[in-house]
């Protein structure tokens, strides 16, 4: 969800999408490669005007090249942050939870297996809006 929403926000924010490369990958033990996103997530993103056709999941443990290319890594939780830090390619990278990076405390709860997808989307959206404001404090850029 976060990847799709951030890409849309960057595209809507004076065409900044081309200036920042956004990728996501799972880090949990259950992370899968090449799985489709859930129907719940597709519907929630559609409510935001985002269509995610042909989006396939990635397991960061298998795609550590994503880490090698990254200047900044944002996770949804402290647990995810610690898992990323354990990967060799994470050395020297700026790794933060999303909330930590925007100056807040706490984690964004994983809605997987539950019915909290909409509140999760809304919390991610609120945090990403603050992220955009931090990344682009001068709207004339």
N, C-alpha and C positions, 0 to 999 in steps of 0.2 A: 504494500500500500504506500509506504513512505517513498519509495523510488518513483512510482507513477505520479504521486501528488507533487513531489518536488520538481520533477521534470515539467509538469504543467505550470506550476507556479513560476518557474524560471522562464518558461516560454511567454507567460503572461506579463512578466516583469520586464518590460522594455526589451524583449528579445535576448535575455541573458542566457538562454538555454545552450547556445553554442559556446559560451565561455566557461562553463562548468560541466564536466562529465560526471554523470550520476549512474552508479551501479549498485546493486544490492545482491546479497548472498546470505544464506542461512549459515548459522554457526552451531546450532543445537545438535546434539547427537542424532536427532530424528531428521535433520536437514537432508533433503533429497535433491538429486540432480534431475533436471528435465521433467519435473512435475508441473502440472497446470496449477494455477492459483485457484482457491476455492470459489465456488459460486457466490458465497456471501460477500467476499472481497470484490468480485466483479460487479455485483449489484451496487455495493456501497461506492465504488469508484464511479460507476455510471451515474449515480446521483450527483457526483461532483463534475460531471461532464467529461469523464475520462473513460476511454475505451481501451481495453488491454487485450487485444487479439494477439495470439501467438506468444504470450509472455510465458517463459519457462523458468522454473526455479533453478538456482545454483547453490551448491554446497561449497562454502568458502574453503573448507579443508581440501577440496579437490581443485579449486580455482584460485590458488594463492597468487596467481598473476594479477588478479584484481587488487590484492593488497600491495603488490610491488608497484603498481601504477598509481596508487592512491597517495594524495598529499594529506588528506583528512579522512578519518574513519569515524563514523557516528553509529553508535549502537542504541538499541532501545532500552537496554538494562545493564546494570553493573556486571551481572553474570556473563552476558554476552561480551562485554568489554574485556573481562578477564580471559575468556576463551580466545578472543582475538589476540591478546597479548601473548598467549602461549604459542602462537604460530611463529616460526622463524622469520618469515617475511615481515612481521610486525615491528621488528627492531627499528627504532628511530622514527616511527610514524606517530602522528598526532592522533591518538585514539581517545574518544570521549563518548559518554552517553549523550544523546541528543539534548536531554534536559540539562546536563552539566554544561554543555557548550553554550547554551543560551542563558545560563545563570540561574537555573532552577535545580531543585533537589528531587530525588526520586527516580523511579523507573516508569516506563510505559509498559503496562502489563501485556503479555502475550495472550491474544484472544483465542489461540488455537484450541479447538476442542470444546469451546464454550459458546456463549451467546453474547459476548461483549464486543463484537466486531464494530458496531456503530460507535460506541463510546471510545474505543481505541482509535478509530479513524478520526474522530473529532479531536482527540487529544494530540494525535500526530499532526493534524492540520494546524492546530493552534501553535504547536512548537515549531513547525516548519515556517509559519508566518514570521515568527520571531527570528528564526534562522536567516530568512531572506533579509530582514531588517538589519541584522548584524553583518551579513556578508556585503550588503549594498546600502550603507548608511546614507550615501548621497544619491538621491534618486536621479540626478542628472548624469550619472555615470553610464 
